[in-house]
Amino acid sequence: MAVTWLKRGKPAQERADDDARTRGIVESTLADIEKGGDAAVRALSVKFDKFDRPSFRLSPSEIEAAMQKVSPRDMEDIRFAQKQIRHFAEEQKASMRDIEIETMPGVILGHRNIPVQSVGCYVPGGKFPMVASAHMSVLTANVAGVPRIVASAPPVNGAPHPAIVAAMQLAGAHEIYVLGGMQAVGAMALGTETIKPVDMLVGPGNAFVAEAKRQLFGRVGIDLFAGPTETMVIADDTVDAELCATDLLGQAEHGYNSPAILITNSRKLAEGTMAEVARLLQILPTASTAGVSWADYGEVILCGSHEEMLAVANDIASEHVQVMTDRDDWYLANMHSYGALFLGARTNVANGDKVIGTNHTLPTKRAGRYTGGLWVGKFLKTHSYQRITTDEAAAKIGAYGSRLCMLEGFVGHAEQCNVRVRRYGGRNVPYGAGAE
């Protein structure tokens, strides 16, 4: 059976046109921030968030006041989520170790894992203040040992969002700003008169935030390309339409351009899921958002076998992949391009988004082909070093090095080796020579 699209989203050219418009807006906005500094950031905050204040950085007393507004139950839930995320991040960090080995007598090679020295963590607001994003970025950077963690989130209803501020503070942020969107990531990356620039930007965001990070990459590091949420459900007839439709719409509500894709080998499940989506959109409170995403970016793909389903899924490389089949472990073993996997009907993407312990900042736009998601290792740089401790090793390595440099025509490189051979080898050695 050939792969069949029972429902397609917006044509690729229309999506490309949208991306082009976004690129132009972001480019001019970042140029304004670089030129205008604080004044440009303030103007953008007023324009996009209708928000202004003498300083966009929260003082310790303002942070404490915001935290006092968070209910005890909400605070308990935030602490529980951070405990799970911290535990997994600490275990991940423990799996990474510094090494030092002697590869031959007198030759010592090693590497050290060193934290990035300053990180800007963006926490989205917009329609849905994403408290969990503070755990995922700030807390993980804290576990990695980053010495300066800057966190920023847009105002909500004209004020800092108390739960976001609480999550940032509990996670270990050193500086907290009330700035959203392009002005936040631009200010953190480029710096202003009052905001010292960071070395790296992390965190999810809308299409404009994602494009700003893309354009800033090189000036600063970024975690990955994390744009609008994507979700994929891979399912067979072991599950029902209600589960599939709920998992698709649960992520489509993120924004108006959040792809939600069902891949199945059951026509009955495919058609049932589309009908169930239509029913849920009549009662879902966020249907005005999820419905647009489903109409423009929703897809239903019917395949003839699990092998076809796997091939299509790996090609799409979705951010979230929910697998509900009679062979979930087979997909775990064979999926190679995705953000994160959610295996079995008992699990779901929302758990990963909020509380289970894995990181929810994940690659989008097929970036899962070449990178995984945000994790403690993203904040650590692995740096190698070398040491030669004996004259014999210096002469032996130098002789090989000299000849290999001359093979490429690098005479100056060769002389770096030769001077060591002459000095430590006990005899005069011409360019490119050396003991076998």
Beta strands, then each sheet from edge to edge (+ up, - down):
strand 1: 4-7
strand 2: 99-104
strand 3: 107-115
strand 4: 118-122
strand 5: 148-153
strand 6: 175-178
strand 7: 200-202
strand 8: 221-222
strand 9: 231-235
strand 10: 260-264
strand 11: 298-302
strand 12: 320-324
strand 13: 340-343
strand 14: 380-388
sheet 1: 1+ 11- 10- 9- 12- 13-
sheet 2: 2+ 3- 14+
sheet 3: 6+ 5+ 4+ 7+ 8+
end
